Amino acid sequence: MKLIELINLGGPINWVLALLFLCCLSICLERIIYFAETFHSKRDSYLERLSKKINETEKLSEKDKKNRLEKECTLMYYEMNRGMWLINFISAVSPSLGLLGTVTGLISAFQGINNAGTNLNIQDLSGGIWEAMLTTAFGMIISIPALFFYRTFKRIIEKRVMRMNIMVEDALSKE
């Protein structure tokens, strides 16, 4: 069975989940590339960028130097966190959408039972049960990796912020 057929069997909520998956995938890939390109051992890394800013502010007063370095660290922090809110949102909302698909699928199955009356056929139930199970599975399939990447990226950001703070403190204590 093809992926598009599985998405169709899960109903319209599965299409919303598929869209969320594509958004999450593209953001995660972009963040992986960003973190790889700004790794501390490469040229133009975040540490090298901060080091340049420290050198540029060398002749400023301590207060001005501190202000500029704090601004640079804040800009870098927000740059590192770009798109993270959406990964977090997707990891949180995907299971709920999967559950919503489960409920709508079961409603569909029970409507099939009601409409069939005494002539109940298992095929009257199968569409709704398919929808229920597929949306639940898709919600979890999206949520678990999204949460993994969100937490991994946040840990990388925490470590980088710690290194940046140490660099700034060292630069300010040299005065």
C-alpha atoms as one frame of an Amber mdcrd trajectory, in Angstrom:
protein
   0.000   0.000   0.000   1.330   3.423  -0.926   1.808   6.230   1.566  -0.793
   8.437  -0.119  -3.352   5.620   0.126  -2.611   5.288   3.856  -3.020   9.027
   4.313  -6.334   8.922   2.446  -7.571   6.016   4.568  -6.878   8.093   7.666
  -9.215  10.813   6.474  -8.799  14.588   6.338  -7.058  14.782   9.712  -4.271
  12.618   8.321  -3.680  15.235   5.617  -3.256  17.867   8.315  -0.823  15.538
  10.077   1.053  14.971   6.798   1.382  18.739   6.359   2.674  19.105   9.916
   5.142  16.303   9.257   6.504  18.068   6.171   6.840  21.343   8.095   8.615
  19.606  10.957  10.897  17.699   8.602  11.939  20.839   6.730  12.626  22.785
   9.939  14.608  19.898  11.441  16.714  19.555   8.299  17.353  23.305   8.245
  18.356  23.268  11.937  20.660  20.261  11.417  22.404  22.106   8.585  22.588
  25.302  10.663  24.098  23.566  13.703  26.544  21.628  11.529  27.678  24.802
   9.738  28.104  26.744  12.971  29.884  23.974  14.863  32.783  25.409  16.889
  35.489  23.744  14.793  34.438  25.349  11.533  35.216  28.771  10.170  32.600
  31.439  10.898  31.314  29.431  13.840  29.272  30.981  16.604  32.362  31.081
  18.878  34.472  32.726  16.193  31.692  35.244  15.593  31.594  36.102  19.295
  35.372  36.281  19.430  35.367  38.837  16.591  32.793  40.905  18.477  34.949
  40.752  21.608  37.938  42.014  19.603  35.844  44.803  18.039  34.771  46.039
  21.470  38.224  45.858  23.042  38.736  49.627  23.203  35.257  50.439  24.528
  34.403  51.140  28.134  33.437  48.118  30.227  29.771  49.137  30.226  29.617
  49.613  26.435  31.541  46.421  25.850  29.160  44.492  28.094  26.102  45.961
  26.356  27.364  45.104  22.871  28.388  41.592  23.851  25.026  40.978  25.514
  23.248  42.194  22.369  25.373  39.915  20.196  24.709  36.926  22.468  20.983
  37.674  22.434  20.954  37.862  18.625  22.862  34.595  18.396  20.512  32.948
  20.896  17.449  33.906  18.852  19.195  32.793  15.678  19.868  29.375  17.239
  16.210  29.088  18.343  14.708  29.931  14.961  11.860  27.518  14.204  12.124
  25.732  17.538   8.684  26.900  18.672   7.125  25.196  15.642   8.910  21.879
  16.274   7.721  22.050  19.882   4.171  22.887  18.767   4.104  20.004  16.278
   5.402  17.546  18.870   2.645  18.653  21.250  -0.294  18.883  18.841   0.316
  15.772  16.702  -0.881  13.245  19.312  -3.977  15.357  19.934  -4.761  15.433
  16.228  -4.192  11.684  16.098  -6.639  11.278  18.957  -9.133  13.518  17.180
  -8.818  11.257  14.122  -9.407   8.264  16.369 -12.606   9.796  17.680 -13.881
  10.763  14.230 -13.008   7.299  12.914 -14.883   5.607  15.736 -17.855   7.916
  15.204 -17.838   6.840  11.570 -17.678   3.174  12.608 -20.587   3.566  15.018
 -22.606   5.379  12.346 -21.962   2.360  10.131 -23.293   0.075  12.848 -26.348
   2.282  13.303 -27.074   2.483   9.578 -26.611  -1.264   9.057 -29.112  -2.263
  11.719 -29.439  -6.041  11.823 -27.591  -6.481   8.511 -24.226  -5.600  10.056
 -21.248  -6.318   7.846 -17.644  -5.985   9.028 -16.898  -3.800   6.000 -19.343
  -1.236   7.346 -16.980  -0.801  10.303 -13.609  -1.160   8.629 -13.363   2.337
   7.134 -13.932   4.046  10.456 -11.585   1.702  12.293  -8.889   2.248   9.659
  -9.282   5.985  10.064  -9.092   5.695  13.855  -5.951   3.588  13.918  -4.094
   5.360  11.123  -4.533   8.848  12.548  -3.380   7.653  15.961  -0.305   6.040
  14.417   0.482   9.087  12.254   0.159  11.402  15.248   2.677   9.363  17.228
   4.992   8.839  14.255   5.221  12.617  13.907   5.310  13.521  17.587   8.068
  11.220  18.803  10.810  12.303  16.354   9.708  15.944  16.631  10.107  15.814
  20.391  13.481  14.056  20.039  14.822  16.729  17.686  13.372  19.555  19.763
  15.086  18.317  22.920  18.329  17.561  21.099  18.442  21.025  19.545  17.616
  22.669  22.881  20.499  20.785  24.504  22.877  21.974  21.783  21.657  25.542
  22.322  22.142  25.266  26.101  25.736  24.123  25.634  26.451  26.897  23.148
  24.953  29.552  25.400  27.070  28.274  28.273  30.235  28.549  26.136  29.228
  32.017  24.984  28.631  33.168  28.563  32.044  31.877  29.602  33.696  33.730
  26.700  31.915  36.969  27.580  32.765  36.651  31.278  36.415  35.988  30.435
  36.522  38.973  28.095  34.952  41.268  30.689  37.173  40.054  33.513  40.349
  40.926  31.553  39.639  44.587  32.136
